[in-house]
Amino acid sequence: MLLSSLWLGLCRVWGEVYSSVYLFGGIKSVKGVSFPKGGILYTGIQELILTDDLMANLYNGSYVNNELFLNQYLIIKDSSGNVVDTGRWTEKGFTKLKYKPINNDYFGKISPRNQEQTFAFDALENDSITGVLLTGGFGSGKTMCSLVYAIDQITRQTPKYDRIVYLRNNYDVFNTISVGALPGNLNEKLAPYAMSLADILGSVTQLNLLISTEKIVLDHIGFIRGRSFKNSLVLLSEAQNTSREIMALIVARIGTGSRLIVEGDVRQCDKEVFAKNSGIYYLAESLRGDPEFAMITLKKNERSRFASLSDKILGIEE
């Protein structure tokens, strides 16, 4: 597998700033997060530098590379290092991307802002990929891409799914003081953890409307054992706060006509147990190469220039 040059970054896990080592095809280590089996976190993206002959083989279907995984996204470069194409590796070989912008009354027209987001749109819009995992740092768009796609699917004129089942392991941000037990029914208790949905929809009122019509269902992970989600988009948010066992439990809930979208960042764990037993790692490690699974790691902070300055506060350097 071809590797681009090593780059070093700093990341925050379990309340501290930690060094991490990245390879283009995988995250080698994040101090404070335990990656077993050699310590490589699959990224879902691979760079290929090809000669003219290999490039021709890629396009005529005769290119062979046994180190690529099904649904791995490819950045193709010529021998001079220039990007000439992008696509996805499938059972038929190199496949062009087939995505389109999302246009919805709630948020208007949304298009990917960078190459990795383009890969995310392609995976999300491909119904043959049952499970999509998006990872990335602050402001990279993993939540935005997931929610924009999911909300469009349930609110369009001919909805593809009956509902969004929104799951999140409800831990407060580390080193913050809990407000204590929340009043109200289950929806009212879970609503503070679902405000990213309100941000995309434009208001809490719009979120409450979709909850009242059961287009959006807020579920507590602790109650889902034995459940079967059918004709649903199951959206697991802040998945860095899941263990291997919790992730397996959620995957096992996906029933007929449903898909699973997972988003999170292993560098933002809010409890030490999840840094030592990462559900994201085991999902990526176990399902990479499966025809029903794709993973994309988003890199660039697209929220705003000012939001990207958070990296400087943490000492992260490109």
N, C-alpha and C positions, 0 to 999 in steps of 0.2 A: 504494500500500500504506500503510495507516494505521500510524503509528509512535507508540508511547507516549513519555513523556519520557525523555530521555537520562539514563543513570546511569553514574557512574564507579566503577571498582573497581581493585584492585591484584591482580596475579597473579604467580606465580613461574614463570619459564621459563628453562631453561638456567642454573640455579644463582643467579638473581638475582630481585629483586622488580621487577615491571614494571607500568606503568599500562596499562589497557585501557578501551576505549569500547564500550558495549553499546547497541544499538538493540533494541526488542522483537522485531523480525523477523529480526535478524541481529547477529552480533558484528562490529563494524566494524574493530577492530584489536586486536592483542595485541602489544605491543612485544617484539621478539625472535623473533616468529613471522611469517613472510612469507606474506601472503594476496594472491595475484595477482588480476588482473581486478577491481580496484576495492576489494579488501580487505574483503569482506563474507562472514562465515561463516554460512551458512544454519543456523537453529535448529530448523526444523520446526514452529514454533508461531507463530500470528498472532492478534493481537487485533483484533476488529472492533467499532466503535461504530456502531450502526445506529438510524435513526429507526424509528418505528412502521411506516411503509409498507415500508421495506426489510426490517424484521424479518418482516413478513407475506410478502414475496417469498421470503425465505430458507426459510420453512417450506412454502410452496406450490410450491417448485421453480423459481421464475422469477428468482431472484436471480442476477445476472451480475457476476463480478469476475475479470477476465482476469489479475490479478496474483497470484491464489492458485495453489498447486501441488497436484496430486493427492497425497492422503495427508498434507496439511498439517493440523495440529491447530488448532482454532479456539476462542478464548475470546470469546464473544458478550456485548457490553455494550449496554445501552440508552443513550439520549441523555444520561442523567444519570450515566453511568459505572458503573452497577451491573451485576455479572455476572448474566446471566439464563440462560445455557446454555453448553454446550461440545459439541464434536463434531469430525468429520473431514470434510475436503473430498474428494469422490470424483467420479467421472464422472457420478453422479446428483445431484450438488450436496451440500448439507449432510446429513451422516449422523450419527445418534446413536451414542454409544460403546456397544460390546458386549463388555464385559470381565467377568470374575468373579474373585473371590479364588482363590488357589492353595492347595490343602490336600494335604499330603503327609506321610507317616510320618516323614521325615527332619527336617522343620523345622516341622511343624504348619500352621496356617492363616496365610497371608501376604496382606495386603491393601495396596493403595497408600496411602501416608501423605499425599500431597499431589496437586495437580492434575496436575503434570507426570508423576508416577509413574503416575497413572491413564491418561494418554496412552500411557505405555510399556507398561503391561499390555494395553491395547487393541491396540497394534501387534504385540506379541509373540504374542498369542492369535489373530491374524488370519492364517490359513494362506495367504491370497492375497498377503500381503506377504512376499516371499522374503528380502529384506535389510532388517534393522533396525539403525539406528545410534543408540546412546545416548551422549550426552556430558554432562559436568557436573563440578563441582569435588569436593573432598574430601567423602566421606560422603554424596553426593547420592543414592546408591542405584543407580547405573548397573550396577555389578557385581552387587549383590544381586538386582536385577530380572532381569538376564540369567541368572544361575546358577539362581535359584529356578525360573524357567520351564523352563530346559533340563533340570535334574535331574528335575523332575516329568514331563517328556515321555518320559524313558527308564526311569523306575522305576515308573510307574503300572501297574495290572494289565494294561492293553492298551497297551503303548508305541506312540507314534506314530512314533518314529524308532529306528533300530538302535543308535545310539551318539552320544555327544558327541565331536567332534574338537576338542580344546582347543589353540589356537595362541597363542603369545606370543613376541614378539621379545625374547630373553632378555638384556636389558641390566640391570645393577645400577643402583640409584638413584644419580643423579649425586652427585659429591663423596663417594662412599663407596669404601672399598678392597676390591677383589675378594678373595674367599677362595681364588682360584686354581682350577685344574682340579678338577672334581667327580668322585669315583670312581663306579664302577658302570656298569650298562647305561644305555640311553637313557632309560628311565622314571625311573631313579634320578637321573640328571643333570638331568632336566626337573622332577622333583617339587618342588624348592624354589620354583619359579616358579608352581606350581599350588596353593599353600596356601589361596588364596581358596576353592577347591573344598572343601578339608577344613573350612574354617570353616563353610560352609553345611551340609555333610553331618554335622558334629558331631565328626569325628575324622579323623586320618590313616588309622586302621584302615579306616574306611568308604570313604575314597578309594581305598586300596589294593585293597579288595574289588572295587570297580567297575572299577578298572583291570585286575585279574586276570581278570574276566569280559568284558573288552573293551566294557563299557558306556561307559567313558570312555577315550579314546585321546589320549595326550599326543604331539603331533607337533612337530617342529622346522621352522620356516618355511624354513630353508635346504635342506630335503630334499623340499619339496612340488612342485617343478616337474615337470610331466608327470602329476601325480596327478589323480584324479577322485573326489570324495567323493559317494557315493550314499546315499540314505536316512539322512542324518546331519544333526545340528545342528552346524554349524561355528561355534565360538565364538572370536572373536579378542579377546583381552583386552589392556589397556594399549596400545590402537591408536595412541596418540600417538607411539609409537616405531616407526612405519612411514612409508615414503616413498610417493610416488605409484606408483612401479613395484612395490613390495611389495604395496600394496593391490590393484592391478590383477591381480597374480599370484594373490592369494587369491580374489578374486571369480571369476576364470577357473576355479577348482577346483570350483565348486558344480555338482554333477551332478543327475541325476534324483532327485526326492523329497527333496532337501536344502534347508536354509535357512542363511543366514548372519546371525549376530548379532555386532555390533561394538560394543565399548565402550571409551571412553578420554576423555582431557581434554587438549586442545592446550596447556594451561598447565603440564603436568607432563612435558614432553619430557626425556629423559635423555641426549640426544646432539644436538649443534647441527644436524646434517644434517636431522633430522626437524623441527626448528623452521623450517628454511628450505624444506623440501619435504614438506609435511604430507600424509600419506595420508588423514587424516580430512577435511581441506579438500577434496581432490580427489574423494573418495567423495561427499561432500555436494553439491559443485558439479556433478558430472557426472551424478548419478542423481536429484537432486531433481526431482519432477514425474513420475518413472517410476511406473507403477501397481504395480510390484513392490518399491518402496522407500519407507521412512519413516524420519524422523529426529526424535528428541526430545531437547531440551536440558533437563537437570534442574538446578534452581537451589539448592534448600534442602538444607543439611546435616542429615540425619535420623539420623546414627549415634548421637549423644548430645549433650547440651548442652555437655559438656566438650570433645568432639571439635570442636565448632563454634568453640571458642575459638582453634583454630589460625589462623583468619582474622585474629584480633587480632595474633598473633605476626608474621604477614606484612604487617600493616598494611592488610588488606582491610576496607573499610567498605561497608555496605549502602547 
